[in-house]
Amino acid sequence: MNGTPPLKPRVLVVDDDRNTRTALCGLLEQEGFHVIEADGGEMSLRLFKQATPDVVLLSLRRDAGTALSDARKLDSATPFIVLADRGAANSAAAAIEDNGCRYLAKPCRRQELIAAIRAALPERSASRPASEARAALVAAADPLLEKMGSSDAVRRLIADIDRVAPTDFTVIISGETGSGKELAAREIHVRSRRASGAFVAIDCGAVQPSLIESELFGHEKGAFTGADRSREGKFVAASGGTVFLDEIQNLPLGVQTKVLRVMQERQACPLGGSRYVNFDVRVIAATNQNLPAMAAAGRFRQDLYHRLNEFSIEIAPLRERAEDILYLAERFMRQTCEELRKSPQVISAEAVEALEQHSWPGNVRELRNLIRRAVLLADAQIHVEHLGPIALCAARERRASASDERSAEPMALKTLVRRKVVEAEREILTRVLQQTGGNKAEAARLLQIDYKTLRTKARLYGITFLLNGKEESASLK
């Protein structure tokens, strides 16, 4: 990429003494290295796997021999430089020798340390970092594994897609907003015999009810005010391919009747026309609502639901795919670093913990937006403070936990119940506001509470969510 600055060598500094670690990091940054720091133990192993450094600078402690052996099992190609006083070095000499590491006695001169690091750099393979190589292997196994992660839930999703893709079954994909419904629909199309045809998507909730028929079935010139030319509808445009009806629960009941007839007859008459146009499409629908419940309540046509539901796929929300969170966060981080022409970054252990504990009401879309912002704010390492609203939640949880630990008196049952009710209400309100794109009137209708109550609770709980890539406050809308 033209204008991209050369990547700096990546050095992971592991030392449990904060002052020493800070001094080492400052020294190495002055010398032009990209520095990642860890305080040892589990954190250093996690960062080692994630960051794939070019050199590791390890300050030897009593338990460092085990950590060193574990790290070398993960990647024997990365050079290690061990800093230790003579007593510690003698006690762990076997570990140092067995793992083929350089040893520098403390205290060492600045020039000696920098020379050792630069001498170790050529040993590092010139190939891509291990994290990128792993991602390439995952992508080779299946594109959806690369895009969504490799959890059991994603693998079950892929199995369902592979099962239904070769057929012409209509499919309903259900899942929360931002969970990847359109991604799954496109993958069904790509793996089908219709892959060479068009994939035409329409968001049924984003089109005005008065215009939805024209969007779906087309119109003739002069069919309505503003129709200054003829236009073909989505069903005809997708002929030979797939039409994707996203958020189908938003279709007006009258239009649902026409969609059912069009699907059965495989022909449509444009608005204002008298001639039917034949087409051959596969229909995939998606929803973030419970369509069977809506059909039972008369808010969605049962006959259309059964026509669409030849095969159903449910996408698990991100909070139920915890093992995918870090993988996706790193993937979005690498993409954003490349986009912004920034040196590769890593995510600190504390930030990883905060990501894994978050409930993700906006699912993968929320994670992507949050990581993009964090990459913009951070330098070499993403810390909790770069995670915006998640950082605030994590801080509140830590304060609450510390307060509970300090409390000598058991908390009253009434207080515990009140706290749990508040937590549950806040999570439900946040999720529903995400689903409605911040439309509080629609959220109030879905929750069967009045608008004023919802607005009051949103303001009380300070609910925020991500909308169009920006953090919005529900209490201000």
ChimeraX attribute file (.defattr): number of C-alpha atoms within 10 A of each C-alpha:
attribute: neighborCount
match mode: 1-to-1
recipient: residues
	/A:1	6
	/A:2	4
	/A:3	6
	/A:4	11
	/A:5	10
	/A:6	9
	/A:7	12
	/A:8	14
	/A:9	16
	/A:10	22
	/A:11	24
	/A:12	23
	/A:13	25
	/A:14	30
	/A:15	24
	/A:16	17
	/A:17	11
	/A:18	13
	/A:19	10
	/A:20	13
	/A:21	18
	/A:22	13
	/A:23	10
	/A:24	19
	/A:25	21
	/A:26	13
	/A:27	15
	/A:28	18
	/A:29	13
	/A:30	9
	/A:31	10
	/A:32	11
	/A:33	17
	/A:34	23
	/A:35	24
	/A:36	23
	/A:37	25
	/A:38	22
	/A:39	15
	/A:40	22
	/A:41	16
	/A:42	12
	/A:43	15
	/A:44	24
	/A:45	19
	/A:46	17
	/A:47	21
	/A:48	21
	/A:49	14
	/A:50	19
	/A:51	23
	/A:52	20
	/A:53	22
	/A:54	24
	/A:55	23
	/A:56	26
	/A:57	21
	/A:58	23
	/A:59	22
	/A:60	24
	/A:61	17
	/A:62	10
	/A:63	11
	/A:64	21
	/A:65	19
	/A:66	13
	/A:67	19
	/A:68	20
	/A:69	15
	/A:70	12
	/A:71	20
	/A:72	18
	/A:73	11
	/A:74	12
	/A:75	13
	/A:76	12
	/A:77	13
	/A:78	20
	/A:79	24
	/A:80	25
	/A:81	22
	/A:82	22
	/A:83	23
	/A:84	20
	/A:85	17
	/A:86	12
	/A:87	10
	/A:88	15
	/A:89	22
	/A:90	12
	/A:91	12
	/A:92	18
	/A:93	15
	/A:94	12
	/A:95	18
	/A:96	22
	/A:97	11
	/A:98	10
	/A:99	18
	/A:100	14
	/A:101	18
	/A:102	16
	/A:103	20
	/A:104	19
	/A:105	14
	/A:106	13
	/A:107	9
	/A:108	12
	/A:109	11
	/A:110	11
	/A:111	8
	/A:112	10
	/A:113	17
	/A:114	14
	/A:115	11
	/A:116	14
	/A:117	22
	/A:118	12
	/A:119	11
	/A:120	19
	/A:121	17
	/A:122	11
	/A:123	13
	/A:124	14
	/A:125	12
	/A:126	9
	/A:127	8
	/A:128	10
	/A:129	15
	/A:130	16
	/A:131	17
	/A:132	15
	/A:133	12
	/A:134	13
	/A:135	17
	/A:136	14
	/A:137	13
	/A:138	17
	/A:139	15
	/A:140	12
	/A:141	11
	/A:142	14
	/A:143	14
	/A:144	19
	/A:145	19
	/A:146	19
	/A:147	18
	/A:148	23
	/A:149	23
	/A:150	19
	/A:151	16
	/A:152	12
	/A:153	20
	/A:154	19
	/A:155	16
	/A:156	15
	/A:157	18
	/A:158	18
	/A:159	11
	/A:160	16
	/A:161	21
	/A:162	15
	/A:163	12
	/A:164	19
	/A:165	21
	/A:166	15
	/A:167	13
	/A:168	15
	/A:169	17
	/A:170	20
	/A:171	24
	/A:172	25
	/A:173	22
	/A:174	22
	/A:175	18
	/A:176	22
	/A:177	24
	/A:178	21
	/A:179	23
	/A:180	21
	/A:181	24
	/A:182	18
	/A:183	12
	/A:184	20
	/A:185	27
	/A:186	19
	/A:187	18
	/A:188	25
	/A:189	24
	/A:190	18
	/A:191	14
	/A:192	20
	/A:193	15
	/A:194	21
	/A:195	17
	/A:196	11
	/A:197	17
	/A:198	16
	/A:199	22
	/A:200	18
	/A:201	19
	/A:202	18
	/A:203	15
	/A:204	23
	/A:205	17
	/A:206	11
	/A:207	14
	/A:208	11
	/A:209	14
	/A:210	10
	/A:211	11
	/A:212	20
	/A:213	23
	/A:214	21
	/A:215	20
	/A:216	24
	/A:217	23
	/A:218	24
	/A:219	22
	/A:220	19
	/A:221	15
	/A:222	14
	/A:223	17
	/A:224	13
	/A:225	7
	/A:226	8
	/A:227	13
	/A:228	11
	/A:229	10
	/A:230	16
	/A:231	17
	/A:232	19
	/A:233	20
	/A:234	23
	/A:235	31
	/A:236	23
	/A:237	22
	/A:238	21
	/A:239	20
	/A:240	19
	/A:241	24
	/A:242	30
	/A:243	26
	/A:244	27
	/A:245	24
	/A:246	24
	/A:247	21
	/A:248	22
	/A:249	24
	/A:250	18
	/A:251	23
	/A:252	18
	/A:253	14
	/A:254	10
	/A:255	15
	/A:256	20
	/A:257	14
	/A:258	16
	/A:259	19
	/A:260	17
	/A:261	14
	/A:262	18
	/A:263	20
	/A:264	10
	/A:265	11
	/A:266	17
	/A:267	18
	/A:268	23
	/A:269	18
	/A:270	24
	/A:271	22
	/A:272	15
	/A:273	14
	/A:274	9
	/A:275	11
	/A:276	11
	/A:277	14
	/A:278	15
	/A:279	19
	/A:280	16
	/A:281	25
	/A:282	22
	/A:283	21
	/A:284	26
	/A:285	26
	/A:286	26
	/A:287	21
	/A:288	20
	/A:289	18
	/A:290	11
	/A:291	20
	/A:292	15
	/A:293	12
	/A:294	15
	/A:295	17
	/A:296	11
	/A:297	11
	/A:298	11
	/A:299	16
	/A:300	21
	/A:301	21
	/A:302	17
	/A:303	13
	/A:304	17
	/A:305	19
	/A:306	12
	/A:307	15
	/A:308	19
	/A:309	17
	/A:310	13
	/A:311	16
	/A:312	18
	/A:313	20
	/A:314	18
	/A:315	17
	/A:316	17
	/A:317	21
	/A:318	27
	/A:319	17
	/A:320	13
	/A:321	17
	/A:322	16
	/A:323	16
	/A:324	21
	/A:325	25
	/A:326	18
	/A:327	19
	/A:328	20
	/A:329	21
	/A:330	20
	/A:331	20
	/A:332	20
	/A:333	25
	/A:334	22
	/A:335	15
	/A:336	21
	/A:337	16
	/A:338	14
	/A:339	10
	/A:340	13
	/A:341	15
	/A:342	18
	/A:343	18
	/A:344	20
	/A:345	23
	/A:346	25
	/A:347	27
	/A:348	22
	/A:349	19
	/A:350	15
	/A:351	21
	/A:352	18
	/A:353	14
	/A:354	19
	/A:355	24
	/A:356	18
	/A:357	15
	/A:358	17
	/A:359	16
	/A:360	24
	/A:361	27
	/A:362	25
	/A:363	21
	/A:364	22
	/A:365	19
	/A:366	23
	/A:367	23
	/A:368	21
	/A:369	18
	/A:370	24
	/A:371	25
	/A:372	21
	/A:373	17
	/A:374	22
	/A:375	26
	/A:376	15
	/A:377	14
	/A:378	16
	/A:379	16
	/A:380	17
	/A:381	21
	/A:382	23
	/A:383	20
	/A:384	23
	/A:385	17
	/A:386	19
	/A:387	24
	/A:388	14
	/A:389	16
	/A:390	20
	/A:391	18
	/A:392	14
	/A:393	15
	/A:394	21
	/A:395	15
	/A:396	12
	/A:397	12
	/A:398	12
	/A:399	12
	/A:400	12
	/A:401	12
	/A:402	11
	/A:403	11
	/A:404	13
	/A:405	9
	/A:406	9
	/A:407	10
	/A:408	8
	/A:409	7
	/A:410	7
	/A:411	10
	/A:412	8
	/A:413	9
	/A:414	8
	/A:415	10
	/A:416	10
	/A:417	11
	/A:418	11
	/A:419	12
	/A:420	11
	/A:421	12
	/A:422	13
	/A:423	12
	/A:424	12
	/A:425	15
	/A:426	17
	/A:427	16
	/A:428	14
	/A:429	22
	/A:430	23
	/A:431	21
	/A:432	22
	/A:433	23
	/A:434	25
	/A:435	19
	/A:436	17
	/A:437	17
	/A:438	21
	/A:439	14
	/A:440	23
	/A:441	17
	/A:442	16
	/A:443	23
	/A:444	20
	/A:445	12
	/A:446	12
	/A:447	14
	/A:448	10
	/A:449	12
	/A:450	13
	/A:451	15
	/A:452	12
	/A:453	10
	/A:454	21
	/A:455	17
	/A:456	12
	/A:457	17
	/A:458	23
	/A:459	14
	/A:460	11
	/A:461	17
	/A:462	14
	/A:463	19
	/A:464	19
	/A:465	21
	/A:466	20
	/A:467	16
	/A:468	10
	/A:469	14
	/A:470	12
	/A:471	15
	/A:472	15
	/A:473	16
	/A:474	25
	/A:475	18
	/A:476	11
	/A:477	10
